[in-house]
Amino acid sequence: MSAVMGRTSHRRPGLPAAPGDPAVRSRRGWCLFALAGLVLIGAHAVGGLSAADDAVFVVLSLATVVAIPLGVRSHQPVVRWPWWLALAGVLLFLAGGSARVAYDTLGDLGPSRPLLPDLITLPGYVLFGAGIAGFLRARRAGRGRDVDALLDGLVAAFAAFALAWVFLINPALLQPDVRLSVRLLL
């Protein structure tokens, strides 16, 4: 796992970390960063930020764009290319989402919806998926055939797909005014 995700500390294994250890400070900073992101996501999900939805989207997207290179730099993973593919995917998600806001097409699946935001976002899914595949490949290369990790990844991927289908894709496909090109993209 450390070959993929990177080193988390420069101290010798087995020794407890001191409170002033840079690894402890770094871990605390990342935990606070993740907690702030989860609070924003949770507030957005329950409708607590409806007036600031666009700002929350930009803040979370830019935070992700900053976090990936900082994480790669601080943890120095042996295999870095999956992280850069994931970053490229996130940048395309940000650009596609920004185009949706600019075209004022959030939630619009009607026939007048421009396809440019989707054409920007779809390659992001390909790049992000290639990054995830790169993580699995690097993990398998480091430990031989790790069937358990592969099965765990497949279970998580199918669970995410099922949730996306139930809550996003199927309701969109059931709308009567959705044009064929949008149905094919979904």
C-alpha positions as CSV (number, residue, x, y, z in Angstrom):
1,M,0.0,0.0,0.0
2,S,2.8,2.4,0.8
3,A,4.1,2.1,-2.8
4,V,0.9,3.5,-4.1
5,M,-0.2,6.0,-1.5
6,G,3.3,7.1,-0.4
7,R,5.3,7.4,2.8
8,T,3.4,8.9,5.7
9,S,6.3,9.5,8.0
10,H,10.1,9.6,7.8
11,R,10.6,8.1,11.3
12,R,11.6,4.5,11.9
13,P,8.7,1.9,11.9
14,G,7.6,0.8,15.3
15,L,8.5,4.0,17.2
16,P,5.6,6.1,18.5
17,A,5.2,9.6,16.9
18,A,5.8,12.6,19.1
19,P,3.2,15.3,19.2
20,G,5.6,17.7,17.4
21,D,6.5,15.2,14.7
22,P,5.9,16.7,11.2
23,A,4.0,13.5,10.3
24,V,1.5,14.2,13.2
25,R,1.1,17.8,12.3
26,S,0.6,16.9,8.6
27,R,-2.0,14.2,9.5
28,R,-3.8,16.6,11.7
29,G,-3.9,19.2,8.9
30,W,-5.2,16.7,6.4
31,C,-7.9,15.6,8.9
32,L,-9.0,19.2,9.4
33,F,-9.0,19.7,5.6
34,A,-11.1,16.6,5.1
35,L,-13.5,17.5,8.0
36,A,-14.1,21.0,6.5
37,G,-14.8,19.4,3.1
38,L,-17.3,16.9,4.6
39,V,-19.1,19.7,6.5
40,L,-19.5,21.7,3.3
41,I,-20.7,18.6,1.4
42,G,-23.1,17.7,4.2
43,A,-24.5,21.2,4.4
44,H,-24.9,21.3,0.7
45,A,-26.7,17.9,0.7
46,V,-29.3,18.9,3.2
47,G,-29.9,22.3,1.5
48,G,-28.2,24.4,4.1
49,L,-26.1,26.3,1.6
50,S,-28.6,26.9,-1.3
51,A,-27.7,30.6,-1.6
52,A,-24.0,29.7,-1.8
53,D,-24.1,26.5,-3.9
54,D,-21.9,27.9,-6.7
55,A,-19.4,29.2,-4.2
56,V,-19.3,25.8,-2.4
57,F,-18.7,24.0,-5.7
58,V,-15.8,26.3,-6.6
59,V,-14.3,26.1,-3.1
60,L,-14.5,22.3,-3.0
61,S,-13.2,21.9,-6.5
62,L,-10.3,24.2,-6.0
63,A,-9.5,22.6,-2.7
64,T,-9.3,19.3,-4.4
65,V,-7.1,20.7,-7.2
66,V,-4.7,22.0,-4.5
67,A,-4.9,18.9,-2.3
68,I,-3.8,16.4,-4.9
69,P,-0.4,18.0,-5.7
70,L,0.2,18.8,-2.1
71,G,-0.5,15.2,-1.1
72,V,1.7,13.8,-3.9
73,R,4.5,16.2,-2.8
74,S,4.3,15.4,0.9
75,H,3.7,11.7,0.7
76,Q,6.0,11.1,-2.3
77,P,4.3,7.9,-3.7
78,V,6.5,5.7,-5.8
79,V,3.8,5.5,-8.5
80,R,2.6,9.1,-9.2
81,W,1.0,8.9,-12.6
82,P,-2.5,7.8,-11.3
83,W,-2.6,10.9,-9.1
84,W,-1.9,13.2,-12.1
85,L,-4.6,11.4,-14.1
86,A,-7.0,11.9,-11.2
87,L,-6.0,15.6,-11.0
88,A,-6.6,16.0,-14.8
89,G,-10.1,14.5,-14.3
90,V,-10.9,16.8,-11.4
91,L,-9.8,19.8,-13.5
92,L,-12.1,18.7,-16.3
93,F,-15.0,18.2,-13.8
94,L,-14.3,21.8,-12.6
95,A,-14.3,23.1,-16.1
96,G,-17.5,21.2,-17.0
97,G,-19.3,22.3,-13.9
98,S,-18.2,25.9,-14.5
99,A,-19.6,25.7,-18.0
100,R,-22.9,24.4,-16.6
101,V,-23.1,27.4,-14.3
102,A,-22.1,29.8,-17.1
103,Y,-24.7,28.3,-19.5
104,D,-27.2,28.1,-16.6
105,T,-28.0,24.5,-17.3
106,L,-27.7,22.9,-13.9
107,G,-30.4,20.3,-13.7
108,D,-31.6,21.0,-17.2
109,L,-32.0,17.9,-19.3
110,G,-34.4,19.4,-21.9
111,P,-33.9,19.6,-25.6
112,S,-32.4,23.1,-25.5
113,R,-29.5,22.0,-23.2
114,P,-26.1,22.7,-24.7
115,L,-23.8,19.7,-24.8
116,L,-20.5,21.6,-24.3
117,P,-20.4,21.1,-20.5
118,D,-20.9,17.4,-21.0
119,L,-18.3,17.2,-23.7
120,I,-15.9,18.8,-21.2
121,T,-16.9,16.6,-18.2
122,L,-17.0,13.2,-19.9
123,P,-13.3,13.0,-20.6
124,G,-12.8,13.8,-16.9
125,Y,-14.6,10.5,-16.0
126,V,-12.3,8.6,-18.4
127,L,-9.1,10.2,-16.8
128,F,-10.4,9.7,-13.3
129,G,-11.2,6.1,-14.0
130,A,-7.8,5.5,-15.6
131,G,-6.3,7.0,-12.4
132,I,-8.3,4.6,-10.2
133,A,-7.2,1.7,-12.5
134,G,-3.6,2.9,-12.1
135,F,-3.9,2.7,-8.3
136,L,-5.2,-0.9,-8.6
137,R,-2.4,-1.8,-11.1
138,A,0.3,-0.3,-8.9
139,R,-1.1,-2.0,-5.8
140,R,-1.2,-5.4,-7.6
141,A,2.4,-4.9,-8.9
142,G,3.7,-4.3,-5.5
143,R,2.0,-7.3,-3.8
144,G,1.5,-9.8,-6.5
145,R,-2.1,-10.9,-7.1
146,D,-4.1,-9.2,-4.4
147,V,-7.6,-10.6,-5.1
148,D,-9.0,-9.3,-1.8
149,A,-8.1,-5.7,-2.8
150,L,-9.5,-6.2,-6.3
151,L,-12.8,-7.5,-4.9
152,D,-13.0,-4.7,-2.4
153,G,-12.5,-2.2,-5.2
154,L,-15.2,-3.9,-7.4
155,V,-17.7,-3.9,-4.5
156,A,-17.1,-0.2,-3.9
157,A,-17.4,0.6,-7.6
158,F,-20.6,-1.3,-8.0
159,A,-22.1,0.3,-4.9
160,A,-21.2,3.7,-6.2
161,F,-22.7,2.8,-9.6
162,A,-25.9,1.5,-8.0
163,L,-26.3,4.7,-6.0
164,A,-25.7,6.8,-9.1
165,W,-28.2,4.8,-11.1
166,V,-30.9,5.0,-8.4
167,F,-30.5,8.7,-7.5
168,L,-29.1,10.3,-10.6
169,I,-29.3,8.4,-13.9
170,N,-32.7,6.7,-13.7
171,P,-34.7,9.8,-12.6
172,A,-33.0,11.7,-15.4
173,L,-34.0,9.1,-18.0
174,L,-37.6,9.1,-16.8
175,Q,-38.1,12.7,-17.6
176,P,-40.2,13.0,-20.8
177,D,-38.5,16.0,-22.4
178,V,-35.0,14.5,-22.4
179,R,-33.6,14.4,-25.9
180,L,-31.9,11.3,-27.3
181,S,-28.3,12.6,-27.2
182,V,-28.6,13.2,-23.5
183,R,-30.2,9.8,-22.9
184,L,-27.2,8.2,-24.8
185,L,-24.7,10.1,-22.7
186,L,-26.4,9.0,-19.5
